[in-house]
Amino acid sequence: MPQLTAGRLRRGLTEPLLPVAVLALLAVAAAALDATVLCWAAVGALAGFALSGSV
């Protein structure tokens, strides 16, 4: 069993794929449920995440 180093763990936790995927699914689900405010909040979170330089 390979050991998980702190650097490898940190890279795994800061990988932008997971939060972007979760926010995108939230936006689609909110749009499907006609939850306009929640949908725009998720889209705004995606935009803020993209503009922060994290992606």
C-alpha positions as CSV (number, residue, x, y, z in Angstrom):
1,M,0.0,0.0,0.0
2,P,1.6,3.3,-1.1
3,Q,2.0,6.0,1.6
4,L,0.1,9.2,1.1
5,T,2.5,12.1,1.6
6,A,1.4,15.6,2.7
7,G,2.2,17.1,-0.7
8,R,0.2,14.4,-2.6
9,L,-2.7,14.8,-0.2
10,R,-2.7,18.6,-0.5
11,R,-2.7,18.3,-4.3
12,G,-5.6,15.9,-4.1
13,L,-7.6,18.2,-1.8
14,T,-7.0,21.3,-3.9
15,E,-7.7,19.8,-7.3
16,P,-10.4,22.1,-8.9
17,L,-12.2,19.3,-10.6
18,L,-14.3,18.2,-7.6
19,P,-15.7,21.6,-6.6
20,V,-16.3,22.6,-10.2
21,A,-18.2,19.4,-10.9
22,V,-20.3,19.8,-7.7
23,L,-21.2,23.4,-8.5
24,A,-22.0,22.6,-12.1
25,L,-24.3,19.7,-11.0
26,L,-25.9,22.0,-8.5
27,A,-26.6,24.7,-11.1
28,V,-28.1,22.1,-13.5
29,A,-30.3,20.6,-10.7
30,A,-31.4,24.0,-9.5
31,A,-32.3,25.0,-13.1
32,A,-34.3,21.8,-13.5
33,L,-36.2,22.5,-10.3
34,D,-36.9,26.1,-11.3
35,A,-34.9,27.3,-8.3
36,T,-33.7,30.5,-10.1
37,V,-31.9,32.1,-7.2
38,L,-30.1,28.9,-6.3
39,C,-29.1,28.4,-9.9
40,W,-27.7,31.8,-10.2
41,A,-25.9,31.4,-6.9
42,A,-24.2,28.3,-8.2
43,V,-23.3,30.0,-11.5
44,G,-21.9,32.9,-9.6
45,A,-19.8,30.5,-7.4
46,L,-18.4,28.9,-10.6
47,A,-17.6,32.3,-12.0
48,G,-15.9,33.4,-8.7
49,F,-13.9,30.2,-8.6
50,A,-12.8,30.6,-12.2
51,L,-11.8,34.3,-11.6
52,S,-9.9,33.6,-8.4
53,G,-7.2,31.9,-10.4
54,S,-7.9,28.5,-8.8
55,V,-8.7,26.9,-12.2
